[in-house]
Amino acid sequence: MPTAAPIISSVQKLVLYETRARYFLVGSNHAETKYRVLKIDRTEPKDLVIIDDKHVYTQQEVRELLGRLDLGNRTKMGQKGSSGLFRAVSAFGVVGFVRFLEGYYIILITKRRKMADIGGHAIYKIEDTNMIYIPNDSVRVTHPDEARYLRIFQNVDLSSNFYFSYSYDLSHSLQYNLTVLRMPLEMLKTETAQTRQESFDIFEDEGLITQGGSGVFGICSEPYMKYVWNGELLDIIKNTVHRDWLLYIIHGFCGQSKLLIYGRPVYVTLIARRSSKFAGTRFLKRGANCEGDVANEVETEQILCDASVMSFTAGSYSSYVQVRGSVPLYWSQDISTMMPKPPITLDQADPFAHIAALHFDQMLQRFGSPIIILNLVKEREKRKHERILSEELVAAVTYLNQFLPPEHSIVYIPWDMAKYTKSKLCNVLDRLNVLAESLVKKTGFFVNRPDSYCSILRPDEKWNELGGCVVPTGRLQTGVLRTNCVDCLDRTNTAQFMVGKCALAYQLYSLGLIDKPNLQFDTDAVRLFEELYEDHGDTLSLQYGGSQLVHRVKTYRKIAPWTQHSKDIMQTLSRYYSNAFSDADRQDSINLFLGVFHPTEGKPHLWELPIDFYLHHKNTMRLSQTRRSYTDWLTPGVINHLPLPYDEVTCVENRKKLIVKKFHKYEEEIDIHSEFFRPYELSSFDDTFCLAMTSSARDFMPKNVGIDPSPFTVRKPDETGKSVLGNKSNREETVLQRKTAASAPPPPNEEAVSSSSEDDSGTDREDEGSVSQRSTPVKMTDSGDSTKVTENLVQPMKDVYGINLSDVPSEEDLSIYTRFVQLGQHQHRQDKSNQQHCSKHLDGVIKLQHL
């Protein structure tokens, strides 16, 4: 029986060749067995002329083609040493084409780094790009403002948190991507026939459609353009070239770690998609625009997959999606007052909640129902500030719910997180944990396999209360949690972490990896997940607010180290500086990159505009011809399929967004096995991604012998492979220890060592345990007590310093170990001196803050 698989792009390696009149862009698949060629004209000063012959070349045919081009473009026929075809640059994809006031530029990805792997589909981060001017110098028409526009455009750093994949649609959730692959067989056949009639297919003449039962349906879906950041850059060639040339990128965060459960690898992936609509910086983009797109809107998806089975059809996958975004109202903050907290202003009255209706209509169409709003803004204030937003949001939700069926109404949950944080009577994370349980139960989560047999035999009482939609192939998440505070940064990230932690427990339980859907703090699994979420929060905070997180999970748990206070002060100052002095330039760059502003001759330049309000609110420039109903505010057809999301329903409109094509089962376009394992290239363990990623066993599990290896066991602060202060890599730390030991100065005399150990033993014993976690302190005894010495000596020396000792240590071995102990104590004395110096510095910073 035919199956379905994602179509892998045949353009993964690119080489740009240059002549005086043309650019030739040669793209190939990773195996370099199939090639495509684009011809770009360089004689047009302001127009972009691209020719794609839609032909697939073999390696030999491409060599012959390039040879003929080289020969035909030489200045003198037969002259050696003067080549007519130059190799300009090698690349891994085309970001797009852009024009300011002169000719077009092409933007190529020249460096990439693998960040995650989902079912064998690699996700890459852009590391470097190259921007090349297309017209040659003989036809170039110069403009004095071109260089300034180029600088503004390049202020958007494409090497900072932009991601892409050749075979996995990053703009959609895992639930959508796997739902598309499960389309009924009859529908796939229908779509294949329509695709064959409507479009030219270079494989039609090769007899692949008539392979019968050995065929595989390849499916490619249109991206969700809201989360695509180079859509405007690719729009000019979208209808001209083959779809494999179109490489859509997202902006946000992507991280992956490996959770080892008694040797069984489970990948935990966190993907954040930042919306490209109404995008910008903190104080310059607040609220929503006229189309219902809100500022700082980010869709966060956590994916859990059993890495022991790779394919989407046979493997076990689970995901949970939640959203953050600004309050969907017309509001802003005036930063000209130079205040740390500018007053909140409601810019327009919206008695019929028109903007909120557009926003929640988008959410119901993409996620289904229920839509749950977790509002974290302050409810009690001496002077009304944040409460302005709460009052308006409550009024909008109350109005919109009048026209929704009660079972699909928008759920509004106000929760003043700041009030609970200041209270000494309750733990804010305990209250959040109770709240997270009820929120996850309302929406459920996605899993692509039926409930395990053990959960059917011994069902957990919480499992029976789980919401979502149960289907024969597993479970679907219906609805989504939407979390917001004022900035959607610190409080929002902690709340999302607690909800994600609760969802992670249900995901592990659904895959049969734990016996109860519950996870405790201070376990290897939660520490790994917390590190992912803090990196995720820091990244999103830098993109929108200009600094990293100020308040973290450890801050709300009240276990943050004393050095964290000075870091919080510096992050606050950094955020204030960025908002006051650099956000305007960043906003201009984003507007130019996303195509919100198009430079035009004879019109005001970007830097001459006093504000960009008119660019993001199109109704201020022209009135809409149609007015939406104030009561029937949902898109037609959406309410008929609730609680399922309309985008995932197999209707005629959604089928138009798919490209379905039939391949032979060993065709390279759908052979993810060869794409992942790369049998045609030499690989090494050092470069293997699965070995280099963060691992719970290597980076979090204690290294002491006899410790329970389960990642779900609660550890003490000094029983962890990673320090509670947040060290990033124990492997690097161990290598550094070895290098330091090899080049260390001679140890101090015995009197100094003994005195320092007595002074420090009472105060810093805990710090010593966290620094040297791989070794066990050894008390030197008489030579007769050699058995205890052997127990405590052999394993630490082997693990930490790479020294192999015999079972019964000799006098030489004992002297070696004594030297290392003395070195450690000497280093500890230096660390304490530095700590005292930092403490004095911190007191000065705190006094400065009070002033």
WOTA-V885305 format. One record per residue. N is the residue number from 1. OMEGA is omega in radians with two decimals (999 if undefined). NEAR is the number of other ideal C-beta (glycine too) atoms within 10 Angstrom. Layout:
BEGIN
n: <N:N>
omega: <OMEGA:OMEGA>
near: <NEAR:NEAR>
END
This chain:
BEGIN
n: <1:2:3:4:5:6:7:8:9:10:11:12:13:14:15:16:17:18:19:20:21:22:23:24:25:26:27:28:29:30:31:32:33:34:35:36:37:38:39:40:41:42:43:44:45:46:47:48:49:50:51:52:53:54:55:56:57:58:59:60:61:62:63:64:65:66:67:68:69:70:71:72:73:74:75:76:77:78:79:80:81:82:83:84:85:86:87:88:89:90:91:92:93:94:95:96:97:98:99:100:101:102:103:104:105:106:107:108:109:110:111:112:113:114:115:116:117:118:119:120:121:122:123:124:125:126:127:128:129:130:131:132:133:134:135:136:137:138:139:140:141:142:143:144:145:146:147:148:149:150:151:152:153:154:155:156:157:158:159:160:161:162:163:164:165:166:167:168:169:170:171:172:173:174:175:176:177:178:179:180:181:182:183:184:185:186:187:188:189:190:191:192:193:194:195:196:197:198:199:200:201:202:203:204:205:206:207:208:209:210:211:212:213:214:215:216:217:218:219:220:221:222:223:224:225:226:227:228:229:230:231:232:233:234:235:236:237:238:239:240:241:242:243:244:245:246:247:248:249:250:251:252:253:254:255:256:257:258:259:260:261:262:263:264:265:266:267:268:269:270:271:272:273:274:275:276:277:278:279:280:281:282:283:284:285:286:287:288:289:290:291:292:293:294:295:296:297:298:299:300:301:302:303:304:305:306:307:308:309:310:311:312:313:314:315:316:317:318:319:320:321:322:323:324:325:326:327:328:329:330:331:332:333:334:335:336:337:338:339:340:341:342:343:344:345:346:347:348:349:350:351:352:353:354:355:356:357:358:359:360:361:362:363:364:365:366:367:368:369:370:371:372:373:374:375:376:377:378:379:380:381:382:383:384:385:386:387:388:389:390:391:392:393:394:395:396:397:398:399:400:401:402:403:404:405:406:407:408:409:410:411:412:413:414:415:416:417:418:419:420:421:422:423:424:425:426:427:428:429:430:431:432:433:434:435:436:437:438:439:440:441:442:443:444:445:446:447:448:449:450:451:452:453:454:455:456:457:458:459:460:461:462:463:464:465:466:467:468:469:470:471:472:473:474:475:476:477:478:479:480:481:482:483:484:485:486:487:488:489:490:491:492:493:494:495:496:497:498:499:500:501:502:503:504:505:506:507:508:509:510:511:512:513:514:515:516:517:518:519:520:521:522:523:524:525:526:527:528:529:530:531:532:533:534:535:536:537:538:539:540:541:542:543:544:545:546:547:548:549:550:551:552:553:554:555:556:557:558:559:560:561:562:563:564:565:566:567:568:569:570:571:572:573:574:575:576:577:578:579:580:581:582:583:584:585:586:587:588:589:590:591:592:593:594:595:596:597:598:599:600:601:602:603:604:605:606:607:608:609:610:611:612:613:614:615:616:617:618:619:620:621:622:623:624:625:626:627:628:629:630:631:632:633:634:635:636:637:638:639:640:641:642:643:644:645:646:647:648:649:650:651:652:653:654:655:656:657:658:659:660:661:662:663:664:665:666:667:668:669:670:671:672:673:674:675:676:677:678:679:680:681:682:683:684:685:686:687:688:689:690:691:692:693:694:695:696:697:698:699:700:701:702:703:704:705:706:707:708:709:710:711:712:713:714:715:716:717:718:719:720:721:722:723:724:725:726:727:728:729:730:731:732:733:734:735:736:737:738:739:740:741:742:743:744:745:746:747:748:749:750:751:752:753:754:755:756:757:758:759:760:761:762:763:764:765:766:767:768:769:770:771:772:773:774:775:776:777:778:779:780:781:782:783:784:785:786:787:788:789:790:791:792:793:794:795:796:797:798:799:800:801:802:803:804:805:806:807:808:809:810:811:812:813:814:815:816:817:818:819:820:821:822:823:824:825:826:827:828:829:830:831:832:833:834:835:836:837:838:839:840:841:842:843:844:845:846:847:848:849:850:851>
omega: <-3.12:3.08:-3.13:-3.13:3.07:3.11:3.13:-3.13:3.11:3.12:-3.13:3.08:-3.08:3.02:3.13:3.10:-3.00:2.88:-3.12:-3.04:-3.03:2.81:3.08:-3.14:-3.08:3.13:3.14:2.98:-3.03:3.13:-3.14:3.08:3.13:-3.04:2.98:-3.06:2.99:3.08:-3.09:-3.10:-3.14:-3.10:3.10:-3.05:-3.06:-3.13:3.09:3.14:-3.13:3.12:3.06:-3.10:3.10:-3.13:3.08:-3.09:2.93:-3.12:3.14:3.14:3.12:3.10:3.12:3.13:3.13:3.08:3.12:3.11:3.11:-3.11:-3.08:-3.09:3.08:-3.10:3.10:-3.09:3.08:-3.13:-3.13:3.07:3.08:-3.10:3.11:-3.11:-3.10:3.04:-3.02:-3.04:3.00:-3.05:-3.14:3.11:3.13:3.07:3.10:-3.13:-3.11:3.10:3.09:3.14:3.08:-3.13:-3.08:3.00:2.99:-3.11:-3.08:3.04:-3.09:3.08:3.13:3.09:-3.13:-3.09:-3.09:3.12:3.14:3.12:-3.11:3.14:-3.06:3.03:-3.05:3.01:3.09:3.14:-3.13:3.13:3.10:-3.11:-2.99:3.10:-2.98:-3.09:3.12:-3.00:-3.06:-3.11:-3.06:3.07:-3.02:3.09:-3.04:-3.09:-3.10:-3.10:-3.14:3.08:3.13:3.11:3.14:-3.14:-3.09:3.02:2.98:-3.05:-3.13:3.09:-3.11:2.96:2.94:-2.98:3.11:3.07:-3.13:-3.02:-3.11:-3.10:-3.09:-3.13:3.12:3.10:3.09:3.13:3.11:-3.07:-3.14:3.06:3.11:-3.13:-3.12:3.08:3.13:-3.07:-3.12:3.13:3.11:3.12:3.13:-3.14:3.11:3.13:3.13:3.12:-3.11:-3.13:-3.00:-3.02:3.08:-3.08:-3.07:-3.12:-3.08:-3.06:-3.07:3.05:-3.10:-3.10:-3.05:-3.11:3.10:-3.02:-3.11:-3.10:3.08:3.11:3.02:-3.06:3.07:-3.09:3.05:3.14:3.04:-2.91:3.13:-3.10:3.09:-3.07:3.10:3.14:3.14:-3.12:3.14:-3.02:-3.07:-3.12:-3.03:-3.08:-3.07:-3.01:3.07:-3.04:-3.12:3.09:-3.07:-3.13:-3.07:-3.11:3.05:3.14:-3.13:-3.08:3.02:3.12:-3.12:3.10:-3.08:3.08:-3.12:-3.14:-3.08:3.10:-3.13:-3.06:3.06:-3.11:3.05:-3.06:3.09:-3.13:3.08:3.13:3.11:-3.14:3.09:3.11:-3.13:-3.12:3.11:-3.06:-2.85:-3.04:-3.12:3.09:3.12:3.04:-3.04:3.04:-3.03:-3.13:3.10:3.08:-3.06:3.12:3.08:3.11:-3.09:3.06:-3.10:-3.11:3.04:-3.05:3.10:3.13:3.07:-3.02:3.12:3.05:-2.91:-2.91:3.09:-3.08:-3.08:-3.06:3.12:-3.07:3.11:3.14:3.07:-3.05:2.98:-2.97:2.92:3.12:-3.11:-3.14:-3.01:3.09:2.99:3.11:-3.10:3.07:-3.11:-3.09:3.13:-3.14:-3.14:3.08:3.09:3.10:3.14:-3.14:3.14:-3.10:3.00:-2.98:-3.10:3.02:-3.12:-3.03:-3.14:3.06:-3.08:-3.10:3.10:3.12:3.11:-3.12:-3.10:3.02:3.06:-3.08:3.12:3.14:-3.09:-3.01:-3.04:-3.12:0.13:2.94:-3.09:3.12:3.02:-3.05:-3.03:-3.08:-3.08:3.13:-3.13:-3.13:3.07:3.07:-3.03:-3.14:3.13:-3.07:3.08:-3.11:-3.13:-3.11:3.13:-3.14:3.09:3.13:3.14:-3.12:3.11:3.12:-3.07:-3.12:3.10:-3.01:3.06:3.01:-3.08:-3.10:3.14:-3.09:3.12:-3.12:-3.13:-3.12:3.04:-3.14:-3.10:-3.07:-3.13:3.14:-3.14:3.12:-3.12:-3.10:3.11:-3.07:-3.09:3.09:-3.04:-3.11:3.05:3.10:3.10:-3.13:3.09:3.12:-3.11:3.12:-3.12:-3.12:3.14:3.13:-3.11:-3.05:-3.02:3.12:-3.10:2.97:-2.99:3.12:3.12:3.14:-3.13:-3.06:-3.13:3.11:3.06:3.12:-3.10:-3.08:3.05:-3.08:3.10:-3.12:-3.13:3.14:-3.04:3.13:-3.06:-3.11:3.12:3.13:-3.12:-3.10:3.14:-3.13:3.09:3.01:3.09:-3.06:-3.10:3.03:3.10:-3.08:3.06:2.83:3.12:-3.13:-3.04:-3.13:-2.96:-3.14:-3.11:-3.11:3.12:3.10:3.12:3.09:-3.12:3.08:3.11:3.09:3.09:3.12:3.12:3.10:3.11:3.12:3.11:3.13:-3.11:3.11:3.09:-3.07:3.05:-3.05:3.09:-3.13:-3.10:3.11:-3.13:2.98:3.10:2.93:-3.13:-3.11:-3.11:3.08:3.08:-3.13:3.13:3.10:3.08:-3.08:3.10:3.04:3.11:-3.14:3.10:-3.10:-3.13:3.13:3.08:-3.09:-3.05:-3.03:3.11:3.09:3.07:3.13:3.05:3.12:-3.07:3.12:3.13:3.10:-3.13:3.02:-3.14:3.05:-3.12:3.12:-3.08:3.14:-3.08:-3.11:3.12:3.09:3.12:3.12:-3.13:3.10:3.10:3.11:3.12:3.13:-3.14:3.13:-3.12:-3.12:-3.05:-2.93:-3.03:-3.08:-3.13:3.10:3.10:3.12:3.08:3.14:3.14:3.12:3.14:-3.11:-3.08:3.12:3.06:3.07:3.08:3.10:-3.11:3.13:3.11:3.12:-3.12:3.12:-3.09:-3.10:3.10:-3.13:3.11:3.11:3.10:-3.10:-3.07:3.12:-3.07:3.12:-3.02:-3.13:3.07:-3.13:3.12:-3.13:3.12:-3.12:-3.13:3.13:3.14:3.13:3.11:-3.13:3.11:-2.94:3.13:3.03:-3.12:3.12:-3.10:-3.05:-3.12:-3.06:3.12:0.19:3.14:3.07:-3.07:-3.11:-3.10:3.12:-3.11:3.09:-3.07:-3.10:3.14:3.13:3.10:-3.13:-3.08:2.97:-3.09:-3.08:-3.10:-3.12:2.90:-3.00:3.11:3.14:-3.04:-3.12:-3.12:-3.11:-3.10:3.13:3.13:3.13:-3.10:-3.04:3.07:-3.09:-3.07:-3.13:3.14:3.14:3.12:-3.12:-3.12:-3.09:-3.10:-3.03:-3.07:3.10:-3.09:-3.08:3.12:-3.09:3.13:-3.10:-3.08:-2.97:-3.07:-3.07:3.10:-3.09:-3.14:-3.14:3.09:3.12:3.09:-3.08:-3.11:3.10:-3.13:3.08:3.13:-3.14:2.96:-3.12:-3.14:3.11:-3.14:3.11:3.13:-3.07:3.12:3.09:3.02:3.06:-2.99:-3.04:3.09:3.14:3.11:-3.14:-3.14:3.11:3.12:3.11:3.14:-3.13:3.14:-3.14:-3.10:-3.07:-3.08:3.07:-3.14:-3.10:3.10:-3.11:-3.01:-3.11:3.14:-3.14:-3.09:-3.14:-3.13:-3.14:3.12:-3.11:-3.00:-2.97:-3.06:-3.00:-2.98:-3.13:-3.12:3.14:3.12:-3.14:-3.11:-3.14:-3.10:-3.06:-3.09:-3.06:3.10:-3.14:-3.08:3.06:-3.09:-3.10:3.11:-3.10:-3.13:-3.10:-3.03:-3.09:3.14:3.12:-3.13:-3.12:-3.02:-3.00:-2.95:-3.03:3.11:-3.13:-3.11:-3.07:-2.98:-2.97:3.11:-3.14:3.12:3.11:3.07:-3.12:3.09:-3.04:3.07:3.11:3.12:3.11:-3.13:3.12:3.08:-3.11:3.10:3.13:-3.13:3.09:3.13:3.09:3.13:3.14:3.09:3.12:-3.12:3.11:3.11:3.13:-3.13:3.08:3.10:-3.14:3.12:3.10:3.13:3.14:3.09:3.12:-3.14:3.10:3.11:3.14:-3.14:3.09:3.12:3.13:3.12:3.10:999>
near: <4:17:16:19:21:25:21:25:22:22:25:22:16:22:17:22:19:19:18:13:12:18:19:18:24:19:24:20:22:18:18:14:13:18:22:24:22:23:14:20:15:22:13:14:15:13:11:19:14:19:12:15:12:12:11:18:17:12:13:8:13:18:12:12:15:17:11:11:17:15:13:11:18:16:9:8:7:6:10:7:5:9:14:16:19:12:12:16:15:12:24:20:25:24:24:23:19:21:16:21:18:21:20:22:20:24:21:21:23:17:14:18:12:14:20:24:21:24:24:19:21:20:21:23:19:23:15:13:18:17:14:15:15:21:20:17:8:10:13:16:11:8:14:7:15:17:12:16:22:17:11:23:18:15:14:17:11:20:14:13:20:22:23:22:23:22:22:21:21:25:22:23:27:27:27:20:22:21:22:22:18:15:19:9:12:8:13:20:14:14:20:19:13:13:15:16:7:8:12:8:15:12:16:12:8:11:9:17:18:7:15:7:7:11:19:21:21:19:21:20:19:15:18:21:14:17:24:20:27:26:20:17:21:19:13:15:18:11:6:13:19:19:14:20:22:18:21:22:26:28:26:23:25:22:19:22:22:20:25:21:20:9:8:11:16:22:20:22:21:21:26:25:27:21:23:24:19:24:23:21:22:26:19:20:22:24:22:27:22:17:15:19:22:27:27:26:26:23:25:25:21:27:23:25:26:20:17:11:13:18:13:24:13:10:17:21:24:27:25:28:25:26:24:25:22:24:27:31:24:19:20:19:18:11:15:6:10:8:10:10:10:16:13:20:13:15:12:12:8:19:9:16:22:18:22:25:24:19:27:25:17:20:21:26:16:21:28:27:27:22:24:20:21:25:22:25:23:18:15:9:13:5:6:12:15:20:16:18:23:19:12:20:21:14:15:25:20:13:18:22:16:8:15:19:10:6:9:19:17:21:18:17:14:13:18:18:23:18:12:18:17:9:11:5:5:10:15:22:20:11:15:24:16:11:17:23:18:13:24:28:16:18:27:21:24:26:26:24:17:15:16:15:9:11:17:10:7:10:11:15:7:16:17:8:11:19:19:21:15:13:13:5:13:22:23:21:27:23:28:23:27:23:25:25:24:21:20:27:25:23:23:25:24:29:27:25:25:23:25:25:24:24:26:23:23:27:28:25:25:26:19:15:20:19:13:14:21:16:19:13:15:17:19:27:27:21:22:22:22:20:19:21:25:19:18:25:25:18:20:25:24:18:22:23:25:22:21:22:26:20:20:23:22:17:17:22:15:10:13:19:12:10:13:18:15:18:15:18:16:14:21:14:13:16:22:15:13:17:21:14:10:13:21:16:14:20:19:22:19:24:21:22:24:20:15:20:18:13:20:10:7:4:8:10:14:20:12:7:14:6:8:19:13:11:16:21:16:12:11:11:8:7:7:9:5:4:8:15:10:13:11:11:19:21:14:8:12:21:16:11:17:19:20:19:25:22:20:20:15:13:13:6:10:16:15:10:13:17:15:24:24:24:22:18:14:11:20:16:22:24:17:18:11:16:20:16:12:11:9:10:9:6:10:7:8:7:10:10:13:13:12:13:18:20:20:26:18:17:22:24:23:20:20:15:10:5:14:11:14:15:25:20:16:12:21:9:12:16:17:22:22:24:18:16:13:15:14:13:13:18:12:10:15:16:12:11:21:12:10:11:17:8:6:15:7:9:17:15:9:10:8:14:18:11:12:16:15:9:12:17:10:7:9:16:11:10:17:18:15:16:19:16:20:17:21:14:12:18:8:11:10:7:8:6:11:14:8:11:20:16:12:15:21:19:17:22:20:12:15:19:18:12:16:8:19:9:6:11:18:10:8:9:18:17:10:16:22:15:14:20:16:19:19:19:18:17:16:18:18:9:13:16:10:10:13:9:10:13:12:8:11:15:11:10:13:13:9:9:12:5:5>
END
